[in-house]
Amino acid sequence: MELFKISINKDDEILNFEVADFIHHEGEQCKFEVYREGQMVAGFEPDRHEYLRICKNPGNIHEEVLHLIADKIEALNL
């Protein structure tokens, strides 16, 4: 597992997250888990085209914010 930080800008507010990248993920765990203030708020899984799709949303994060997070992670070309 590798951890890194990302920030996104939403309505002139900067939102900070930590992302766990499970490089060798298998089964029921998402490849990427997103945390805010130590709490898991979302999980993402690459589809067959390598675009991220939402696999968990325990933080009930607004879909627009989830898409911004996914775009940021995809831009890192992991």
C-alpha positions as CSV (number, residue, x, y, z in Angstrom):
1,M,0.0,0.0,0.0
2,E,1.2,3.4,-0.9
3,L,-0.2,6.7,0.6
4,F,-0.2,10.1,-1.1
5,K,-2.0,13.4,-0.6
6,I,-4.2,15.2,-3.1
7,S,-6.1,18.5,-3.0
8,I,-9.0,19.5,-5.1
9,N,-10.7,22.9,-5.5
10,K,-14.4,23.0,-5.2
11,D,-16.3,26.3,-5.1
12,D,-13.2,28.2,-4.1
13,E,-12.6,25.8,-1.2
14,I,-9.6,23.5,-1.1
15,L,-10.4,20.0,0.0
16,N,-7.5,17.8,1.2
17,F,-7.5,14.0,1.1
18,E,-5.1,11.1,1.6
19,V,-5.3,8.3,-0.9
20,A,-4.2,4.7,-0.3
21,D,-3.1,2.9,-3.4
22,F,-3.4,-0.9,-3.0
23,I,-1.0,-1.8,-5.9
24,H,-1.7,-5.5,-5.6
25,H,-5.4,-5.3,-4.8
26,E,-7.7,-8.3,-5.2
27,G,-11.2,-9.3,-4.4
28,E,-13.5,-7.0,-2.5
29,Q,-11.1,-4.2,-1.7
30,C,-11.0,-1.1,-3.8
31,K,-7.7,-0.2,-5.6
32,F,-7.9,3.3,-4.2
33,E,-9.3,4.3,-0.8
34,V,-9.7,8.0,0.0
35,Y,-9.5,9.4,3.5
36,R,-10.3,12.7,5.1
37,E,-9.2,13.5,8.6
38,G,-8.4,9.8,9.1
39,Q,-11.8,8.5,8.0
40,M,-12.3,6.5,4.8
41,V,-14.8,8.5,2.7
42,A,-14.6,6.8,-0.7
43,G,-13.1,4.0,-2.7
44,F,-12.4,3.8,-6.5
45,E,-11.8,0.9,-8.8
46,P,-10.4,1.1,-12.4
47,D,-12.8,-0.2,-15.1
48,R,-11.5,-2.1,-18.1
49,H,-10.6,1.1,-19.8
50,E,-8.6,2.2,-16.7
51,Y,-11.0,5.0,-15.8
52,L,-11.9,5.1,-12.1
53,R,-15.4,4.3,-11.0
54,I,-16.8,4.7,-7.5
55,C,-16.7,1.5,-5.6
56,K,-17.5,2.8,-2.1
57,N,-18.9,6.1,-0.7
58,P,-19.1,5.6,3.1
59,G,-18.5,9.3,3.6
60,N,-21.6,10.2,1.5
61,I,-19.4,12.6,-0.6
62,H,-21.3,14.5,-3.3
63,E,-20.9,12.9,-6.7
64,E,-19.3,16.0,-8.2
65,V,-16.5,15.9,-5.6
66,L,-16.0,12.2,-6.2
67,H,-15.5,12.9,-9.9
68,L,-13.0,15.6,-9.1
69,I,-11.1,13.2,-6.8
70,A,-11.2,10.5,-9.5
71,D,-9.9,13.0,-12.1
72,K,-7.0,14.0,-9.8
73,I,-6.0,10.3,-9.2
74,E,-6.3,9.5,-12.9
75,A,-4.0,12.4,-13.8
76,L,-1.3,10.9,-11.7
77,N,-1.1,7.9,-14.1
78,L,-0.9,5.3,-11.4
